[in-house]
Amino acid sequence: MTYQTVNPYTNELIKTYPDATDEDLEDALATGHALYKRWRKEDGASERAGQLRRVADIFRQEKDALAANLTKDMGKLITEARAEVELCANIAQYFADKAEDLLKPTPLDNPAGKAYYVKQATGVLVMVEPWNFPYYQIMRVFAPNFILGNPMILKHASNVPASAIAFEDAVLRAGAPEGSLTNLFINYDQVDKAIADKRVAGVALTGSERGGASVAKSAGMHLKKSSMELGGNDAFIILDDADWNLLRKVAPGARLMNAGQVCCASKRFIVMADKYDDFVSMMVESFSKLVMGDPSNPETTMAPMCTTHARDGLQKQLNQAVAAGAKVAYGNKPVDSPGAFLMPTILTDITKDNPAYDQEMFGPVATIYKVNSEDEAIELANDSSYGLGGTVFSQDIEHADELARRIETGMTFINGGWVTMPELPFGGIKNSGYGRELYSLGFDTFANEHLIFDHDH
């Protein structure tokens, strides 16, 4: 496959990178496995914690340069790019600081003897990561597994090669040994080859359902552990007692952050009938004020999508939705630009037989639904193949909490859109995947929870 940076704002090719060979893959597997064996013999977690702190320092000290890679690779607004770099530094710092606690043996009360379990590395991991958060997606897997002692091979998205190289470079400059994280420009056949290799212990993927199903099938065939984050169609439920001043500040951004290219962005807005027209008007007003332009300009508020191919795919989904009866409340007009811009769009009147009803629209498209009761809102929210995240807006926090628990999803947020930090686990259910990243749950995903039992005590 072709790894290249094409500036989404101008659609100009910046650089093409050579594909990795099978020999490159074998070298990475051999180096990673040798490092795993070395780490298993050493108590080197404190040393790795120091190296991970230096990774955090590099991300903070070189924030502007690292952020510029994101803007050139996939068109992220420069303000959002800087925030992603800072988030990565925070994740690295968190797992470095928590290393001792996360690796501490856990005693097990039982009537037969002394018992405890210890968390240990399992081997080389393969990471298959997407383009929408080029650093953050890597850091979610890298930071905990580096502390644990699992070396990693990275297969990043083909349109963000400069970001992949920059991340690997930061890890090496922080003093981590060769093999800790090896970026390879490999294809999916080579991913399958790596998963089949006995030196590989597992695979972590964030991406599409189709890609996840393929990689999970390969992992299952070879009895390798896997974690999958496969997108979402998150519901944003607005109850009658919602704070509209807060809603105006939160709802548009909950959909449009990163040009709408967020798996856990709010995509389906579910509103009570008596407030429906007001909400549609509010969203139309907000969308109409967006400024499309150069994502490196801080005055721009709507970036291009990651590629013209992605834009054209989303436009096809929009056309199918409208042909099936959806109404366009705003947008869905051509943008006069060579870049990968899609006009922010709002759809209403989507019926259950419309293909858009159960599709993820990965870009700046919001869908709005009208319901007559809270039970109907919950039923609609749960009537989805996905289950990644969601939001409930209400001034009655206790009631909002009760409703949140009824939503079939991995994460629900009250009176705000999606938020991520190292202290919070990330992941979903249904076709949104399985497994968790971040927090201690993410640390445990590829750990061997090794029971030690002493019959003499």
Secondary structure, DSSP 4 states (H G I P E B T S, - for coil): --EEEEETTTTEEEEEEPPPPHHHHHHHHHHHHHHHHHHHHS--HHHHHHHHHHHHHHHHHTHHHHHHHHHHHH---HHHHHHHHHHHHHHHHHHHHTHHHHTS-EE---SSSEEEEEEE---EEEEE--SSSTTHHHHHHHHHHHHHT--EEEE--TT-HHHHHHHHHHHHHTTPPTTSEEE----HHHHHHHHHSTTEEEEEEES-HHHHHHHHHHHHHTT-EEEEE----EEEEE-TT--HHHHHHHHHHHHHGGGG--TTSEEEEEEEHHHHHHHHHHHHHHHHT--BS-TTSTT--B---S-HHHHHHHHHHHHHHHHTT-EEEE------SSS-----EEEE---TTSGGGG----SSEEEEEEESSHHHHHHHHHSSSEES-EEEE-S-HHHHHHHHHHS-SS--EESS-----TTS-B--EETTEE--BSHHHHHHTT-EEEEEEETT-
